[in-house]
């Protein structure tokens, strides 16, 4: 699943929170900042874990102020583990 998180989500450790939370849930994928100020992530794993991760994205870390979460299908391969990618 490809997820775009909007709001005050950069400069508040959102990517670090995403990595930690995804690893706790056993999710594979990646996360990165976007030039438009949003955060983008790809989550792959058990449906229940991915659904839980998407729900957690609505709150994120304490300093974040999420205004929207958009999830869509992701059809590209996802490597094992969870990583931070460069800003795009």
Biopython code that builds the backbone (N, CA, C, O; Angstrom):
import numpy as np
from Bio.PDB.StructureBuilder import StructureBuilder

atoms = [
    (1, "UNK", "N", (0.846, -1.181, 0.000)),
    (1, "UNK", "CA", (0.000, 0.000, 0.000)),
    (1, "UNK", "C", (0.886, 1.237, 0.000)),
    (1, "UNK", "O", (1.833, 1.322, 0.782)),
    (2, "UNK", "N", (0.589, 2.190, -0.865)),
    (2, "UNK", "CA", (1.285, 3.475, -0.896)),
    (2, "UNK", "C", (0.456, 4.466, -0.089)),
    (2, "UNK", "O", (-0.751, 4.587, -0.297)),
    (3, "UNK", "N", (1.106, 5.174, 0.832)),
    (3, "UNK", "CA", (0.396, 6.094, 1.717)),
    (3, "UNK", "C", (1.046, 7.466, 1.642)),
    (3, "UNK", "O", (2.269, 7.585, 1.713)),
    (4, "UNK", "N", (0.220, 8.508, 1.499)),
    (4, "UNK", "CA", (0.704, 9.886, 1.546)),
    (4, "UNK", "C", (0.071, 10.550, 2.759)),
    (4, "UNK", "O", (-1.150, 10.546, 2.916)),
    (5, "UNK", "N", (0.919, 11.124, 3.621)),
    (5, "UNK", "CA", (0.465, 11.758, 4.851)),
    (5, "UNK", "C", (0.694, 13.255, 4.712)),
    (5, "UNK", "O", (1.805, 13.698, 4.420)),
    (6, "UNK", "N", (-0.367, 14.034, 4.922)),
    (6, "UNK", "CA", (-0.293, 15.487, 4.757)),
    (6, "UNK", "C", (-0.508, 16.191, 6.085)),
    (6, "UNK", "O", (-1.073, 15.627, 7.022)),
    (7, "UNK", "N", (-0.047, 17.432, 6.149)),
    (7, "UNK", "CA", (-0.170, 18.240, 7.355)),
    (7, "UNK", "C", (1.204, 18.676, 7.815)),
    (7, "UNK", "O", (2.130, 18.780, 7.010)),
    (8, "UNK", "N", (1.342, 18.935, 9.119)),
    (8, "UNK", "CA", (2.649, 19.273, 9.677)),
    (8, "UNK", "C", (3.338, 17.955, 10.026)),
    (8, "UNK", "O", (3.272, 17.481, 11.160)),
    (9, "UNK", "N", (4.001, 17.377, 9.022)),
    (9, "UNK", "CA", (4.578, 16.042, 9.188)),
    (9, "UNK", "C", (6.074, 15.994, 8.889)),
    (9, "UNK", "O", (6.685, 14.927, 8.964)),
    (10, "UNK", "N", (6.665, 17.131, 8.553)),
    (10, "UNK", "CA", (8.115, 17.180, 8.376)),
    (10, "UNK", "C", (8.713, 18.007, 9.503)),
    (10, "UNK", "O", (8.118, 18.989, 9.947)),
    (11, "UNK", "N", (9.897, 17.602, 9.966)),
    (11, "UNK", "CA", (10.553, 18.293, 11.071)),
    (11, "UNK", "C", (9.986, 17.914, 12.426)),
    (11, "UNK", "O", (10.255, 18.586, 13.422)),
    (12, "UNK", "N", (9.199, 16.839, 12.476)),
    (12, "UNK", "CA", (8.581, 16.392, 13.738)),
    (12, "UNK", "C", (8.879, 14.910, 14.001)),
    (12, "UNK", "O", (8.182, 14.259, 14.779)),
    (13, "UNK", "N", (9.915, 14.390, 13.349)),
    (13, "UNK", "CA", (10.343, 12.990, 13.512)),
    (13, "UNK", "C", (9.310, 11.988, 13.002)),
    (13, "UNK", "O", (9.243, 10.861, 13.492)),
    (14, "UNK", "N", (8.500, 12.397, 12.012)),
    (14, "UNK", "CA", (7.479, 11.487, 11.477)),
    (14, "UNK", "C", (8.117, 10.261, 10.824)),
    (14, "UNK", "O", (7.631, 9.143, 10.997)),
    (15, "UNK", "N", (9.204, 10.465, 10.072)),
    (15, "UNK", "CA", (9.843, 9.315, 9.416)),
    (15, "UNK", "C", (10.408, 8.344, 10.447)),
    (15, "UNK", "O", (10.239, 7.133, 10.310)),
    (16, "UNK", "N", (11.077, 8.859, 11.475)),
    (16, "UNK", "CA", (11.618, 7.981, 12.525)),
    (16, "UNK", "C", (10.497, 7.206, 13.204)),
    (16, "UNK", "O", (10.624, 6.006, 13.449)),
    (17, "UNK", "N", (9.399, 7.896, 13.506)),
    (17, "UNK", "CA", (8.242, 7.249, 14.130)),
    (17, "UNK", "C", (7.695, 6.149, 13.213)),
    (17, "UNK", "O", (7.353, 5.060, 13.675)),
    (18, "UNK", "N", (7.615, 6.444, 11.907)),
    (18, "UNK", "CA", (7.106, 5.465, 10.950)),
    (18, "UNK", "C", (7.984, 4.219, 10.922)),
    (18, "UNK", "O", (7.476, 3.098, 10.937)),
    (19, "UNK", "N", (9.290, 4.413, 10.883)),
    (19, "UNK", "CA", (10.220, 3.278, 10.863)),
    (19, "UNK", "C", (10.048, 2.429, 12.118)),
    (19, "UNK", "O", (9.922, 1.208, 12.028)),
    (20, "UNK", "N", (10.041, 3.064, 13.279)),
    (20, "UNK", "CA", (9.903, 2.325, 14.542)),
    (20, "UNK", "C", (8.579, 1.571, 14.614)),
    (20, "UNK", "O", (8.544, 0.402, 15.000)),
    (21, "UNK", "N", (7.490, 2.242, 14.240)),
    (21, "UNK", "CA", (6.161, 1.640, 14.320)),
    (21, "UNK", "C", (6.023, 0.490, 13.322)),
    (21, "UNK", "O", (5.475, -0.560, 13.656)),
    (22, "UNK", "N", (6.514, 0.685, 12.110)),
    (22, "UNK", "CA", (6.445, -0.373, 11.093)),
    (22, "UNK", "C", (7.224, -1.608, 11.542)),
    (22, "UNK", "O", (6.760, -2.735, 11.371)),
    (23, "UNK", "N", (8.394, -1.396, 12.110)),
    (23, "UNK", "CA", (9.194, -2.535, 12.586)),
    (23, "UNK", "C", (8.471, -3.269, 13.715)),
    (23, "UNK", "O", (8.503, -4.498, 13.771)),
    (24, "UNK", "N", (7.825, -2.531, 14.609)),
    (24, "UNK", "CA", (7.074, -3.160, 15.704)),
    (24, "UNK", "C", (5.942, -4.030, 15.168)),
    (24, "UNK", "O", (5.624, -5.070, 15.744)),
    (25, "UNK", "N", (5.335, -3.600, 14.063)),
    (25, "UNK", "CA", (4.211, -4.330, 13.474)),
    (25, "UNK", "C", (4.652, -5.397, 12.471)),
    (25, "UNK", "O", (3.814, -6.126, 11.940)),
    (26, "UNK", "N", (5.945, -5.497, 12.207)),
    (26, "UNK", "CA", (6.448, -6.487, 11.259)),
    (26, "UNK", "C", (6.172, -6.143, 9.809)),
    (26, "UNK", "O", (5.986, -7.030, 8.977)),
    (27, "UNK", "N", (6.146, -4.844, 9.507)),
    (27, "UNK", "CA", (5.832, -4.374, 8.160)),
    (27, "UNK", "C", (7.116, -4.087, 7.388)),
    (27, "UNK", "O", (8.071, -3.541, 7.942)),
    (28, "UNK", "N", (7.135, -4.456, 6.116)),
    (28, "UNK", "CA", (8.229, -4.113, 5.208)),
    (28, "UNK", "C", (7.850, -2.856, 4.443)),
    (28, "UNK", "O", (6.670, -2.524, 4.326)),
    (29, "UNK", "N", (8.864, -2.151, 3.916)),
    (29, "UNK", "CA", (8.593, -0.989, 3.085)),
    (29, "UNK", "C", (9.594, 0.119, 3.272)),
    (29, "UNK", "O", (10.755, -0.117, 3.606)),
    (30, "UNK", "N", (9.126, 1.343, 3.052)),
    (30, "UNK", "CA", (10.004, 2.504, 3.149)),
    (30, "UNK", "C", (9.195, 3.766, 3.434)),
    (30, "UNK", "O", (7.968, 3.774, 3.336)),
    (31, "UNK", "N", (9.920, 4.840, 3.793)),
    (31, "UNK", "CA", (9.299, 6.136, 4.067)),
    (31, "UNK", "C", (10.238, 7.232, 3.573)),
    (31, "UNK", "O", (11.457, 7.068, 3.610)),
    (32, "UNK", "N", (9.674, 8.354, 3.109)),
    (32, "UNK", "CA", (10.486, 9.498, 2.688)),
    (32, "UNK", "C", (9.675, 10.783, 2.778)),
    (32, "UNK", "O", (8.445, 10.767, 2.738)),
    (33, "UNK", "N", (10.392, 11.894, 2.899)),
    (33, "UNK", "CA", (9.770, 13.206, 2.795)),
    (33, "UNK", "C", (9.531, 13.503, 1.325)),
    (33, "UNK", "O", (10.251, 13.012, 0.455)),
    (34, "UNK", "N", (8.515, 14.310, 1.055)),
    (34, "UNK", "CA", (8.233, 14.777, -0.301)),
    (34, "UNK", "C", (8.511, 16.273, -0.352)),
    (34, "UNK", "O", (8.395, 16.971, 0.655)),
    (35, "UNK", "N", (8.875, 16.755, -1.524)),
    (35, "UNK", "CA", (9.179, 18.178, -1.693)),
    (35, "UNK", "C", (7.968, 19.059, -1.385)),
    (35, "UNK", "O", (8.131, 20.232, -1.049)),
    (36, "UNK", "N", (6.759, 18.511, -1.494)),
    (36, "UNK", "CA", (5.548, 19.300, -1.234)),
    (36, "UNK", "C", (5.214, 19.409, 0.257)),
    (36, "UNK", "O", (4.188, 19.985, 0.617)),
    (37, "UNK", "N", (6.076, 18.857, 1.130)),
    (37, "UNK", "CA", (5.848, 18.947, 2.573)),
    (37, "UNK", "C", (5.150, 17.743, 3.173)),
    (37, "UNK", "O", (4.970, 17.672, 4.389)),
    (38, "UNK", "N", (4.754, 16.795, 2.333)),
    (38, "UNK", "CA", (4.096, 15.590, 2.835)),
    (38, "UNK", "C", (5.132, 14.500, 3.109)),
    (38, "UNK", "O", (6.319, 14.670, 2.833)),
    (39, "UNK", "N", (4.668, 13.394, 3.650)),
    (39, "UNK", "CA", (5.488, 12.206, 3.843)),
    (39, "UNK", "C", (4.833, 11.088, 3.046)),
    (39, "UNK", "O", (3.612, 10.933, 3.066)),
    (40, "UNK", "N", (5.650, 10.312, 2.346)),
    (40, "UNK", "CA", (5.154, 9.181, 1.563)),
    (40, "UNK", "C", (5.750, 7.902, 2.128)),
    (40, "UNK", "O", (6.916, 7.878, 2.523)),
    (41, "UNK", "N", (4.959, 6.849, 2.166)),
    (41, "UNK", "CA", (5.445, 5.560, 2.654)),
    (41, "UNK", "C", (4.805, 4.432, 1.865)),
    (41, "UNK", "O", (3.733, 4.583, 1.280)),
    (42, "UNK", "N", (5.490, 3.300, 1.864)),
    (42, "UNK", "CA", (4.943, 2.065, 1.307)),
    (42, "UNK", "C", (4.981, 1.026, 2.413)),
    (42, "UNK", "O", (6.018, 0.812, 3.040)),
    (43, "UNK", "N", (3.842, 0.379, 2.652)),
    (43, "UNK", "CA", (3.717, -0.646, 3.685)),
    (43, "UNK", "C", (3.335, -1.969, 3.034)),
    (43, "UNK", "O", (2.430, -2.021, 2.201)),
    (44, "UNK", "N", (4.028, -3.036, 3.418)),
    (44, "UNK", "CA", (3.739, -4.366, 2.902)),
    (44, "UNK", "C", (3.827, -5.362, 4.051)),
    (44, "UNK", "O", (4.767, -5.325, 4.845)),
    (45, "UNK", "N", (2.850, -6.245, 4.132)),
    (45, "UNK", "CA", (2.840, -7.249, 5.189)),
    (45, "UNK", "C", (1.444, -7.811, 5.357)),
    (45, "UNK", "O", (0.614, -7.728, 4.451)),
    (46, "UNK", "N", (1.189, -8.388, 6.527)),
    (46, "UNK", "CA", (-0.136, -8.927, 6.816)),
    (46, "UNK", "C", (-1.162, -7.801, 6.762)),
    (46, "UNK", "O", (-0.905, -6.687, 7.218)),
    (47, "UNK", "N", (-2.322, -8.108, 6.201)),
    (47, "UNK", "CA", (-3.366, -7.101, 6.036)),
    (47, "UNK", "C", (-3.713, -6.416, 7.347)),
    (47, "UNK", "O", (-3.880, -5.196, 7.377)),
    (48, "UNK", "N", (-3.825, -7.172, 8.428)),
    (48, "UNK", "CA", (-4.182, -6.566, 9.717)),
    (48, "UNK", "C", (-3.107, -5.598, 10.188)),
    (48, "UNK", "O", (-3.421, -4.549, 10.748)),
    (49, "UNK", "N", (-1.837, -5.941, 9.966)),
    (49, "UNK", "CA", (-0.739, -5.064, 10.377)),
    (49, "UNK", "C", (-0.703, -3.799, 9.526)),
    (49, "UNK", "O", (-0.511, -2.702, 10.050)),
    (50, "UNK", "N", (-0.886, -3.948, 8.216)),
    (50, "UNK", "CA", (-0.882, -2.789, 7.323)),
    (50, "UNK", "C", (-2.053, -1.870, 7.651)),
    (50, "UNK", "O", (-1.885, -0.651, 7.698)),
    (51, "UNK", "N", (-3.234, -2.434, 7.876)),
    (51, "UNK", "CA", (-4.399, -1.621, 8.248)),
    (51, "UNK", "C", (-4.149, -0.873, 9.551)),
    (51, "UNK", "O", (-4.507, 0.299, 9.671)),
    (52, "UNK", "N", (-3.535, -1.540, 10.528)),
    (52, "UNK", "CA", (-3.223, -0.895, 11.808)),
    (52, "UNK", "C", (-2.231, 0.241, 11.603)),
    (52, "UNK", "O", (-2.360, 1.296, 12.224)),
    (53, "UNK", "N", (-1.242, 0.037, 10.740)),
    (53, "UNK", "CA", (-0.243, 1.072, 10.472)),
    (53, "UNK", "C", (-0.884, 2.291, 9.825)),
    (53, "UNK", "O", (-0.583, 3.426, 10.195)),
    (54, "UNK", "N", (-1.765, 2.059, 8.864)),
    (54, "UNK", "CA", (-2.453, 3.180, 8.216)),
    (54, "UNK", "C", (-3.241, 3.975, 9.253)),
    (54, "UNK", "O", (-3.208, 5.206, 9.238)),
    (55, "UNK", "N", (-3.942, 3.298, 10.144)),
    (55, "UNK", "CA", (-4.704, 3.992, 11.188)),
    (55, "UNK", "C", (-3.790, 4.808, 12.090)),
    (55, "UNK", "O", (-4.132, 5.927, 12.473)),
    (56, "UNK", "N", (-2.631, 4.258, 12.433)),
    (56, "UNK", "CA", (-1.680, 4.969, 13.290)),
    (56, "UNK", "C", (-1.132, 6.215, 12.597)),
    (56, "UNK", "O", (-0.765, 7.181, 13.265)),
    (57, "UNK", "N", (-1.074, 6.202, 11.264)),
    (57, "UNK", "CA", (-0.562, 7.352, 10.513)),
    (57, "UNK", "C", (-1.426, 8.594, 10.700)),
    (57, "UNK", "O", (-0.944, 9.713, 10.522)),
    (58, "UNK", "N", (-2.688, 8.413, 11.053)),
    (58, "UNK", "CA", (-3.569, 9.562, 11.271)),
    (58, "UNK", "C", (-3.140, 10.393, 12.474)),
    (58, "UNK", "O", (-3.465, 11.579, 12.543)),
    (59, "UNK", "N", (-2.422, 9.804, 13.416)),
    (59, "UNK", "CA", (-1.936, 10.562, 14.573)),
    (59, "UNK", "C", (-0.437, 10.791, 14.486)),
    (59, "UNK", "O", (0.022, 11.911, 14.708)),
    (60, "UNK", "N", (0.339, 9.758, 14.169)),
    (60, "UNK", "CA", (1.784, 9.909, 14.060)),
    (60, "UNK", "C", (2.423, 10.251, 15.389)),
    (60, "UNK", "O", (1.832, 10.002, 16.440)),
    (61, "UNK", "N", (3.638, 10.825, 15.362)),
    (61, "UNK", "CA", (4.310, 11.204, 16.603)),
    (61, "UNK", "C", (3.620, 12.403, 17.250)),
    (61, "UNK", "O", (2.818, 13.088, 16.614)),
    (62, "UNK", "N", (3.935, 12.645, 18.502)),
    (62, "UNK", "CA", (3.242, 13.679, 19.287)),
    (62, "UNK", "C", (3.258, 15.060, 18.642)),
    (62, "UNK", "O", (2.261, 15.778, 18.719)),
    (63, "UNK", "N", (4.361, 15.453, 18.007)),
    (63, "UNK", "CA", (4.478, 16.806, 17.453)),
    (63, "UNK", "C", (3.800, 16.966, 16.092)),
    (63, "UNK", "O", (3.644, 18.089, 15.614)),
    (64, "UNK", "N", (3.401, 15.879, 15.470)),
    (64, "UNK", "CA", (2.782, 15.939, 14.136)),
    (64, "UNK", "C", (1.346, 16.449, 14.220)),
    (64, "UNK", "O", (0.652, 16.258, 15.219)),
    (65, "UNK", "N", (0.925, 17.103, 13.143)),
    (65, "UNK", "CA", (-0.462, 17.545, 12.998)),
    (65, "UNK", "C", (-0.937, 17.063, 11.631)),
    (65, "UNK", "O", (-0.798, 17.764, 10.628)),
    (66, "UNK", "N", (-1.496, 15.865, 11.606)),
    (66, "UNK", "CA", (-1.901, 15.231, 10.349)),
    (66, "UNK", "C", (-3.251, 15.783, 9.908)),
    (66, "UNK", "O", (-4.204, 15.829, 10.686)),
    (67, "UNK", "N", (-3.316, 16.207, 8.633)),
    (67, "UNK", "CA", (-4.575, 16.711, 8.086)),
    (67, "UNK", "C", (-5.192, 15.746, 7.078)),
    (67, "UNK", "O", (-6.356, 15.895, 6.706)),
    (68, "UNK", "N", (-4.416, 14.759, 6.636)),
    (68, "UNK", "CA", (-4.961, 13.800, 5.682)),
    (68, "UNK", "C", (-4.038, 12.623, 5.465)),
    (68, "UNK", "O", (-2.815, 12.752, 5.534)),
    (69, "UNK", "N", (-4.637, 11.471, 5.202)),
    (69, "UNK", "CA", (-3.900, 10.251, 4.874)),
    (69, "UNK", "C", (-4.583, 9.636, 3.659)),
    (69, "UNK", "O", (-5.776, 9.333, 3.699)),
    (70, "UNK", "N", (-3.825, 9.451, 2.579)),
    (70, "UNK", "CA", (-4.359, 8.854, 1.357)),
    (70, "UNK", "C", (-3.645, 7.535, 1.107)),
    (70, "UNK", "O", (-2.417, 7.506, 1.029)),
    (71, "UNK", "N", (-4.386, 6.452, 0.980)),
    (71, "UNK", "CA", (-3.799, 5.136, 0.716)),
    (71, "UNK", "C", (-4.242, 4.649, -0.658)),
    (71, "UNK", "O", (-5.405, 4.798, -1.035)),
    (72, "UNK", "N", (-3.303, 4.066, -1.404)),
    (72, "UNK", "CA", (-3.618, 3.518, -2.720)),
    (72, "UNK", "C", (-2.788, 2.254, -2.951)),
    (72, "UNK", "O", (-1.825, 1.988, -2.233)),
    (73, "UNK", "N", (-3.175, 1.497, -3.950)),
    (73, "UNK", "CA", (-2.486, 0.237, -4.251)),
    (73, "UNK", "C", (-1.046, 0.499, -4.673)),
    (73, "UNK", "O", (-0.745, 1.518, -5.294)),
    (74, "UNK", "N", (-0.165, -0.429, -4.331)),
    (74, "UNK", "CA", (1.249, -0.374, -4.722)),
    (74, "UNK", "C", (1.579, -1.714, -5.364)),
    (74, "UNK", "O", (1.454, -2.759, -4.725)),
    (75, "UNK", "N", (1.999, -1.687, -6.626)),
    (75, "UNK", "CA", (2.214, -2.929, -7.360)),
    (75, "UNK", "C", (3.678, -3.234, -7.646)),
    (75, "UNK", "O", (3.978, -4.152, -8.410)),
    (76, "UNK", "N", (4.591, -2.481, -7.045)),
    (76, "UNK", "CA", (6.015, -2.729, -7.243)),
    (76, "UNK", "C", (6.551, -3.599, -6.117)),
    (76, "UNK", "O", (5.960, -3.649, -5.038)),
    (77, "UNK", "N", (7.672, -4.291, -6.359)),
    (77, "UNK", "CA", (8.245, -5.138, -5.303)),
    (77, "UNK", "C", (8.659, -4.319, -4.080)),
    (77, "UNK", "O", (9.078, -3.168, -4.199)),
    (78, "UNK", "N", (8.534, -4.932, -2.911)),
    (78, "UNK", "CA", (8.948, -4.302, -1.652)),
    (78, "UNK", "C", (9.977, -5.217, -1.005)),
    (78, "UNK", "O", (9.729, -6.405, -0.799)),
    (79, "UNK", "N", (11.140, -4.645, -0.685)),
    (79, "UNK", "CA", (12.209, -5.434, -0.068)),
    (79, "UNK", "C", (11.910, -5.701, 1.396)),
    (79, "UNK", "O", (11.151, -4.966, 2.028)),
    (80, "UNK", "N", (12.506, -6.747, 1.929)),
    (80, "UNK", "CA", (12.333, -7.080, 3.340)),
    (80, "UNK", "C", (12.993, -6.005, 4.202)),
    (80, "UNK", "O", (14.050, -5.479, 3.855)),
    (81, "UNK", "N", (12.361, -5.689, 5.317)),
    (81, "UNK", "CA", (12.856, -4.647, 6.213)),
    (81, "UNK", "C", (12.145, -3.336, 5.949)),
    (81, "UNK", "O", (11.265, -3.254, 5.092)),
    (82, "UNK", "N", (12.532, -2.309, 6.693)),
    (82, "UNK", "CA", (11.908, -0.998, 6.519)),
    (82, "UNK", "C", (13.005, 0.048, 6.482)),
    (82, "UNK", "O", (13.869, 0.075, 7.359)),
    (83, "UNK", "N", (12.978, 0.925, 5.456)),
    (83, "UNK", "CA", (14.067, 1.880, 5.271)),
    (83, "UNK", "C", (13.570, 3.303, 5.031)),
    (83, "UNK", "O", (12.410, 3.538, 4.692)),
    (84, "UNK", "N", (14.491, 4.234, 5.220)),
    (84, "UNK", "CA", (14.256, 5.643, 4.911)),
    (84, "UNK", "C", (14.838, 5.896, 3.527)),
    (84, "UNK", "O", (15.983, 5.537, 3.254)),
    (85, "UNK", "N", (14.045, 6.517, 2.655)),
    (85, "UNK", "CA", (14.520, 6.870, 1.319)),
    (85, "UNK", "C", (14.770, 8.370, 1.255)),
    (85, "UNK", "O", (14.313, 9.130, 2.110)),
    (86, "UNK", "N", (15.503, 8.780, 0.228)),
    (86, "UNK", "CA", (15.797, 10.196, 0.017)),
    (86, "UNK", "C", (14.534, 10.958, -0.359)),
    (86, "UNK", "O", (13.601, 10.398, -0.935)),
    (87, "UNK", "N", (14.522, 12.240, -0.026)),
    (87, "UNK", "CA", (13.402, 13.122, -0.371)),
    (87, "UNK", "C", (13.205, 13.132, -1.876)),
    (87, "UNK", "O", (14.167, 13.118, -2.645)),
    (88, "UNK", "N", (11.939, 13.156, -2.286)),
    (88, "UNK", "CA", (11.606, 13.205, -3.717)),
    (88, "UNK", "C", (10.631, 14.323, -3.975)),
    (88, "UNK", "O", (10.222, 14.535, -5.117)),
]
sb = StructureBuilder()
sb.init_structure("model")
sb.init_model(0)
sb.init_chain("A")
sb.init_seg("    ")
for serial, (resi, resn, name, xyz) in enumerate(atoms, 1):
    if name == "N":
        sb.init_residue(resn, " ", resi, " ")
    sb.init_atom(name, np.array(xyz, "f"), 0.0, 1.0, " ", f" {name:<3s}", serial, name[0])
structure = sb.get_structure()
